Amino acid sequence: MIKVKIFKGKNGLIEGYYISGHAGYAIKGKDIICAAVSALAQTILISLVEVCSINEEEIDYFIDEEKGILSVNIPKTIDKDTRNKAEIVFKTLEVGIKSIIENYPEYVTLEYGEV
């Protein structure tokens, strides 16, 4: 099962996410659910850099492909405009994960945490 955890600050804005596990829908390399979640999660990380212009070195992220882990947290020191762009990017992750869960609820879970 893939577990997605979205972290929000006290202000309600998304600060980061943690994704772990494998769906187990199909064999490795043929698992459409793993591929969908992975593509979405990696696109969000890339978008934080390329769309939001957050310096990659300032993003706290960790990837372990074997264990199926991607952890991403943005810096708390970014300006308001960049923060607003990041929130839109993060909301895209949230919408995408919810859509996957709607179709494959037995393979993906979503929970929220506070930072």
MOPE-V801929 format. One record per backbone hydrogen bond with DSSP energy under -1.0 kcal/mol. NH is the residue of the N-H (numbers start at 0). CO is the residue of the C=O. If there is no record, write none. Layout:
[[NH | CO] [NH | CO]]
This chain:
[[1 | 106] [2 | 19] [3 | 108] [4 | 17] [5 | 110] [6 | 15] [7 | 112] [8 | 12] [11 | 8] [14 | 6] [15 | 6] [16 | 71] [17 | 4] [18 | 69] [19 | 2] [20 | 66] [29 | 26] [34 | 30] [35 | 31] [36 | 32] [37 | 33] [38 | 34] [39 | 35] [40 | 36] [41 | 37] [42 | 38] [43 | 39] [44 | 40] [45 | 41] [46 | 42] [47 | 43] [48 | 44] [49 | 45] [50 | 46] [51 | 46] [53 | 47] [57 | 54] [58 | 55] [59 | 72] [60 | 58] [61 | 70] [63 | 68] [67 | 63] [68 | 63] [69 | 18] [70 | 61] [71 | 16] [72 | 59] [73 | 14] [82 | 78] [83 | 79] [84 | 80] [85 | 81] [86 | 82] [87 | 83] [88 | 84] [89 | 85] [90 | 86] [91 | 87] [92 | 88] [93 | 89] [94 | 90] [95 | 91] [96 | 92] [97 | 93] [98 | 94] [99 | 95] [100 | 96] [101 | 97] [102 | 98] [103 | 99] [106 | 103] [108 | 1] [110 | 3] [112 | 5] [114 | 7]]
